[in-house]
Amino acid sequence: MTGRPEPAIPRQDDGAGYGVHCPLCRLAPAPDSLRCPGCQEDLAPLVHLRLRGRLAYNEGLRLARAGSLGEAVGELERAVRLEPGLVVAWVVLGKAAARRGDRARAAEALGRALRLDPGHPGAEAALAGLAAARPAGDRPGGELSGGERSGGQAGHASPAADV
């Protein structure tokens, strides 16, 4: 034992653990620990590497909520590159892209979320909001729909205001 305090981590809901093993002993830590049960080495850096996509998602979500949409999109793009199956990252990326007026990227991200998790309520709602808020020039008559807001970029809706 090194005398360092045990890193505190929450248990994962899925019971799958963090999927790391000590590179020396090849043992997995106990579910409520980040130390190797054999050599007591701190395995937190390995867990950090394994969860870096989720960490990028959390940072992207924080940035989106703070209104830093450009930075948020960059961080969320990183999250989905690191963990392509992370549905919530695709959904928030779609919402943030929509808020920035990047309708194509928003539709692509939300579509990816729905391919990964058909029927995902957040992705379906955001995609429906995106479709309902087409720019005025895309609709016959050119009028604005009720889902669009004036101000900002004319003709662009904000279906992701809850990000």
Secondary structure, DSSP 8 states (H G I E B T S, - for coil): --S---------TTS-------TTT-----TT--B-TTT--B-HHHHHHHTHHHHHHHHHHHHHHTT-HHHHHHHHHHHHHH-TT-HHHHHHHHHHHHHHT-HHHHHHHHHHHHHHSTT-HHHHHHHHHHHHT--GGGSTT----TTB-SSSSTT-B-TTTT-
